[in-house]
């Protein structure tokens, strides 16, 4: 059993309640996490963190009620509008550009060029749904969709557009797949509490979790980390399908490169130095699909040309060797970042402290500042790269259930080792 809640700051005052206070959301997370194992979800935007939160609710908190499902209807309808709008508005800017192939669809096309994104999906009428369905059948739109790595498009675009007749129905009630694939930007801190049974072989009882997700876009991700107490596990998600895509907020930065930079920063972050790291190499289904459709890893990461698949990375159940190479290549790039030792006994002030002070408006006295420098100076070193990797598909409930059982076993193992018990 557990509970799920989501809170986000509503006013600037909540970010800076006083010189010594952290945001309310962090205070509540710190207070509410007593006797719970705290898991922090990290990753760049659209890596699948919110989807993992939804999966925990499905697997461990009795799923979504009818009322909660209905709340996703406008979100899904807005997603389907955003998907078609993004395709239409980017066709002409592709190099070379793509044109409509059916001239009878020109009126619907021009309508989408002029329409603003509705604030909620409930504003969509039957005429707009008709236009979406008509355009999705146009070969030119399909060609532009096939090049969606060249512009921003939500991952679930094809899934929703292929199901427009179901989505537009007045009595549409989203099932778990619709909810898992729906997309809205995470802001603030989202938290979910749940418990899992511990096998008798490991002592029995229950293990209580408090899992939180922070926004993945650049402007969100750093707001919450400094100040969170007692984070035992960092669950870092990577969109492996982002190897040939650019960030939504920065069209010059490759998504996988951004994920690598963020992972390195978090792995070396002194506030997380005592946490175990679990790496979810996510969106394996989309990675495989892209490679099968002709996308080339080496066009974005030239070193892939000479990359050789290690024997331990061979999966006898997977025939696509290029996909095996690609997923192992991505894994190795992340694991390589865990190998160098962290800096030891640096004497300069920690940048994390400066960031924390800047974010939360701390104006410390000189004595207090000196005390914090001694607390947060970079003087830690990991004894070993405590990173475990999993290949995941966050929208696949069976896959996530299996993976999280493995994660639970790792956590129990870590806790037993901390108590000095042989595992």
PyMOL commands that set and color helices and strands:
alter all, ss='L'
color gray80, all
select helices_A, chain A and resi 12-15+24-32+49-60+66-71+73-93+103-114+121-123+126-136+139-146+148-150+157-161+164-167+176-181+200-202+218-221+240-244+255-267+270-272+284-292+297-299+302-306+311-313+321-336+351-360+366-376+397-418
alter helices_A, ss='H'
color red, helices_A
select strands_A, chain A and resi 3-7+37-42+189-197+206-214+233-239+276-282+387-391
alter strands_A, ss='S'
color yellow, strands_A
deselect
rebuild
show_as cartoon
